[in-house]
Amino acid sequence: GTLKMLVSGSGDIKLTKDGNVLLHEMQIQHPTASLIARVATAQDDITGDGTTSNVLIIGELLKQADLYIAEGMHPRLITEGFELARNKALEVLEAVKVKKEMDRSSLIEVARTSLRTKVHSNLADLLTGHVVDAVLAIKNVNADIDLHMVELMEMQHKTDMDTNL
């Protein structure tokens, strides 16, 4: 989680660790850049993390593709190569995945890792238990978790470190 700075046309400055915030704030004109932003936003909507990583990976793939196109390779061959690489990556991930019971301690580890990319580590450590307990409170064994059952309330006249469940 690197801190990123965005300066608006009127001079307003926004600092964030969240790449998704930047993508929503930026006015992207270029069609390819817009497509990359939509992919990254979809990633964030599904998993809540990985926006910046997604943009970097797509950028590197496009950079490498551009080098091959400049050497005369047909774009269709590059696309087929990407598809082969995707299939191989999925195959390798399937072979190395580890089945793990999602108990409270595992969820704490996952939540802490993700939150530390978004907020200061002290706040992340405080929020981790609250987030996991909130999700476990609404968990139903026979159904997917409905995160709309968790309500976020803004506190007035308090700091982020006063957060509780």
N, C-alpha and C positions, 0 to 999 in steps of 0.2 A: 503494500500500500504506500505508494509515493504520493506526497502532497502535490496537487496540481493547481495551477492558477489560471483563471480565465478573466480577461478584462473585456468588458462590454464596450460598445461604441461610445457610450456616454461616460466611460471611465470607471464604472462600477467594477469592483474586484470581488471575485468569488474564489475561495480556497476550498478544495475538497479532496478526499482520497478516493471518491467514488467516480469511476469513469462514466457511469451511466448518467450522473448529474451533468457532466460536461457535454455529453452527446445530446442531452435534451436542451441545454442552454445554447449550444452552437447553432448558427444558421448555415447549414451545409448546402452548397449550391451544386457541387460536382456530383453527377449521377453515380459514379462508382463509390465515392466517399459516402454518399447517402445510403447506398446499399450496404456498405460495411457498417454504418451506424445502425441500420435496422437489424442486421444480424446480431450485433453486439447487444442491442436493446432487448432482442428476443432472448438471448442468453441470460441476461439479467432478470428478465421476467420469469423465466423458468427456474433458474437456480439461485438468483439473488447475488451472484458474484461472477467474476471472470470476464467482465466487460473489456477491461484493458488488455488482458491476455488474448482475447479473441481478436481485437483490432490488430495487435502486434503479429499474431500468426497469419491472419489474412494478408496483412501488408507484406510480410516476408514471402508468402506464396506468390503474390502478384509480382513482387520484385524479381523473383527467380523465373517466373513465367515470362516476364518482359525480356530477360536476358536470352532465353531460348528463342523467343519470337524474333528478336534482333538478329539471331544467327540463322534465321530462315525456317525454323520449325513451325509446322502448322498448328494453330491453336487447338484443333481437335485432338491432336496427339497429346498435347499438354493436359487437356481435360481428361482424356482416358488415363493418363498417368496419375492425375489427382484421384480419380475413381479407384484405381488399383491401390494407391497408397491408403486411401480411406478404408478399403476392405481389409487390407493387411493390418492396419492399426486396430480396427475392430476385432480382428482375429487374435491379435496379441493381447489386447485388453481382456478379451474373454478368457484367454488362457491364464492370465496372471491375477485375475480378480480373486478377492478373498471374501468369503461369506462371513459376515460378522453380525452378531445380535445387536440390535439397536437399543441398548439399555441406556440409562441416564448418563453414565460416565462417558459412553461413546458419543452421545449427543452433545454433551458438554464440550468435548474435544472439538467436534465439528463446528459448533456454534462459536466457540472462542476463536478458532482459526479464521472463520469468516468475518466475525465482528472486528477483529484486530486489523483487518484490511480497510475497515470503514471508519473507525473512531479510535481515539487514543486508547492505549492498552489498559490504563486504569479503569476507564469507563467500560471497555469491552469486558474486562474481568468481572465488573459489577453486573453488567447486563446479561452475561452468559447464563447464569443460573436462572434469572427471571424469565428469559426467553424460553429456555428448555422447560421450565416448570409450567409456563403458560401453554406451550404446545402439548405437553403431557396431560394437562388438565382437560383438554378438549379432545384428546385422542380416543377414537372409537376403534376397537379391534377389527370390526367387520367393514370399515369404510375408510376412504381417504380422509386425511385431516383437512377440515375446512378452516383455513386461516382467517376467514371473515369472522370467525367466532372470537378472535383475539382483537381487542380494541386498544388502540393507542390513544392515550389522553395527554394533552400538553399541560404541563404544570405552570402556574403563574407564580411569580415571586420565589422560585426555587431554582436550583442548579441541576444540571444533568446527573451529578453524583447523588442527588436526593431521590433518584428513581427507585420505585419499589413495585412489587406485584400485588 
